[in-house]
Amino acid sequence: MPTFTALTTLTGEEAARALGEAMEDMDPEPYGVGVFEVEDGSGIWEVGGYFTEAPDEIVLEILATAFGAKSFLVSELPDVDWVAKVQRELHPVDAGRFFVFGSHDADKVPEGRVALQIEATMAFGTGHHGTTLGCLLAFDALYEAGVRPANVADIGAGTAVLAMAAAKMLPEAQIIASDIDPVAVDVAKANVAINGLEGRIDCVEAAGFDHRRLTAGAPYDLIFANILKGPLVELAPDMGRYCAPGGRVILSGLLVVQAETVIAAYQAQGFRLQDRNDLGEWSALVLERG
């Protein structure tokens, strides 16, 4: 089945999300629409649609003009078995004591490592991205230092790899994983089952802490949030509200150039920077609440 993409950029989140919603009403209808901020501090957003039939380029041009976007770039993707391709190219990841792998590499798990299986079809949070790797290394360092959180939340969990790392190392801890995307929640539940952690991690759909089970479970000794700079800054007050005194937050999803802005937002909520790890262009932060 052919796949066509239509991509454009424009300034501002409100206009980008409105354009994405307008694309949902196109004929032929896209089977998916994505709206993403370009993480370079420019304020530019990317809007893209995916189609099984060639999209109407006249309609796309009308939409671009109406929302102040650049003209859409329409492309036909080659017919590729993407799962097989990802399996060939996605290699296991070493992150301290953790070893993240797909089922195709199950025979490569070294003895004595904490194994976390993430399937290649589950694309977000596989451990290969510098942000997820940074969070795993940060948690590994905390554990090595003797930190044993009893109550853990993973906000914007994606595949729930971070929540699963906590569950593997903290057998008595209460752990909850949330994501704004219902598909991600289903993915998280599937990964939890694959890793034999059913009953250990509560997976819920929520924007930030906006779920009764998240608020009822507070305060948390450790909160992971591997999302984006904007949501991290917006969440800072809630992090201060729901993180226990002396508790820690591990934050990533932000560029090195954005780290100081995020640190300042959390310092304003009574956190102090405990550790920072820059991996390439990405930064992972550990902050402790006073």
N, C-alpha and C positions, 0 to 999 in steps of 0.2 A: 504494500500500500504506500503510495507516495506521500511525502510530508512536505508541506510548504510553510515557510516562516515569513512573517511580516514584522519588521523591526523599525522603531523610530526612537528619537530622543526629544525631550522637551524640558523646560525649566519648571520646577515646583511640584511638590507631592500632590496637591489638590487637583491640579490639571491633569497630572499623569494618571491618577486613580480614576478620574472622570472619563478620560479617554479609554482606559482599560474596560470600564463598565460599558461604554458605548460600543466597543468592539464585540462585546458578547451578543449584541443584537444583529450582527452582520449576517448576510445570507450569501454564500454558504457560512454556516456558523463555525467559529473556531472550536476545536476540542480542548483548547487551553489558552489562557491569557495570563501573562506575567507582567508585573509592575515592580521595578527594582530601582533603588537609588544607586547611582554611580558613586562608589565610595572613594572619591578623590577630593571631597570638600567643595566641589563646584556647584552643587545644587541641581545638577542634571539628573534626570530620571530616564530610564529606558522602559519602553512599553513594547511588548511583543505578543503576537498571536501565532498559533499553530493550527494548520488546516490540513484536511485530507483531500481537499480540492483546491485548485488555484483560487486565491481570494480575488474579489472584485477590486482592481487597482483604482478605479474611479472613485468608489466608495471610500477606499483608504485615503485617497488624496483629499476628499471632502472632509473626512474626519481630522486629518492632519492640519488642514487649514483652520477648521473650527476650533481646535484646541491649541493652536499655536505651536504645533510640533513640526519637525522636519519631515520631508517626504519619506514615506515608508520604503524600506529596502525589502523587496520580495525575493526569496530564494527557494529553490527546490532542493531538499536534502537528499543525498544519495541513499539508496536502499541498503542499509547496513544493519547487521545483527548487533545492535548496540550492547546488549547484555554480554554477548561473547567478546566483543571488543573491549568492554570495560574489564571483564575477567582477565583478559590477556594483559592489560596494561596496569591494573590495580594490584600493586604488590603489598605484602604485609607491612605493617607499620610498627616500629619499636618506639615505645613511649615510656621510658623508665621501666617499671616492673610490668607494664601492660604490653600486650601483643595483639594488635587489631588485624583481623584477617577475614577473608571471604571463604565460603565453603570449598572453593576450588583450591585453597591453600591450607586446608585443615591438616594435612600431613607435615606442614612446616612449623607447627607450633613448638617452640623450644621447651624442654623440660624445665619446670619450676617457674614458668611465667604465668601471669594472669591473662587468660585468653578471653578475648571479646570478639565474637563472630558477628560481622555485619555483612549482609548480602549486597552484592554489586548492584542489584536492581534498586536498592534503597539508597538514593543518590546523595541525600543531605546528611552530613555528619558522619562520614565514613572513617574519620581519623586521619585521612591523608592531608586534609587542609591544615595550613599552619595554625589556624585558630583552634581547631579541635585538638591538635597535637599539643599546643601550648597549654590548654586546659588540663589535659591528661598529665603533662609533666608537672604542672603546678600542684595538682592533687597528689601526685606521687611524692613530691617534695614535702608537702604538709604531712602526709602519712609517715614518711621517713623521719620527720621531726617529732613524731609521737602524737600528732593531732588525731583524735578519734571522734568525729562528729556523731551525735546520736540522732539528729534530725536534719535531713538533707532535702533540698528542692533543686530541681533542674528546670529552669525557665527557658522556654524556646528550645525544647529538648531534641527536636529532629528525630534521629534514629534512637535516641536515649542512650547513646554510648557513654556519656558522662554519668548518668544515673546508674547504668550497669556497672561501671568501674567502681562507683561508691558501694553498690550492693555486694560486689565480689569481695571488697576489702572490709566492709563494715556489716557483718552478718546480723548484728542486733539493731541496726539503725532503721528508723522510719524514713522511707524515701518516696518522694512524689515527683513525677515528671510531667511537664505541661507543654503544650504547643498551641499556637493560634490556629494552625492548619489541621483540620480533621484527618486528612490523609496522613500527615506526620504522626498523629496519635495512633492511627492504625499500624503504621510502620513501627512505632515504638513498641506497641503491644506484641507485634510479631517478633521483633528482636528479643524482647524480654523472654518470650517463650523459647526461642531458638537457643538462648543461653541458659536455660534451666532456672530462670529467676521469677517464674510466675508466683504471684502472691507476695513478692518482695518489693515490687515497685508499683505504685498507683499511677496510672497514666490518665490524664484528663485534658480536655480541650479548654483552653483559656487564653485570654490576652493578658499578659503579665500575671498578676496575682488575682485576677478577677474570676475567682471560682471559690465556692464555699469550702471545698475540701482544702484548698491552699491556705485560705485565711484561718480556717479552724486548726490547721496543723502547725501554725506559727507559735512561737518564734523558732527560726531555723539556725542551727549551728554552722551550716555550710549551704551556700546558694551558688549554683552554677548559672551563668547567663552568657551563652555564646550566641549573640545575636548581631546587632549592628549598633554603631555609635549613637544614632538618634534615639532608638528605643532604650539603650542603656542609660542615657542621660535622663530620659523621661521616667525611667523606673527608679532613679536614685532615691526619691522620697519614700517609695514603697519598700525599697531595700532597707532603708533605715528603720522603717516601721516593723518589718517582718523578720529582720535578722536579729538574733539574740545578742545582748551585750557580750563582747569577747568573741562573737561569731565572725565568720569570714565569708567573703564573696569572691568567687573566681570569675573574672569577666574577660570576654574576648569577642571576636567579630569586628574588631576595630583596627584601623591602620596605625602604624607607629606614629604618624603625624597627628592622629586624633587622640592619642593616649592622654595627653595633659588635660584636654578638655574634659574627658571622662573622669580622670582622677580628681579634678577640681569639683565636679558635680557631687562626687561621693564624699570628699572632704567636707563639703558644706552640710552633709548629713551625719557628720560625726565619725566617718571612717578615716583610717590612716593607711597609707600605702605600706604594705609589708613586703611585697616582691613584685618584680616586673621582668618579663621574659620576652624579648623581641626576636621573632623568628622570621627572617626575611623582612617583608613589608608589614607583617602582622604583629600585634602586641597582645600579650596575655597579662592580666593584672590580678594580684591577690591583695585584697584590702580587708582590714580588721576593724570591726565596729567597736568604738570606745564605750 
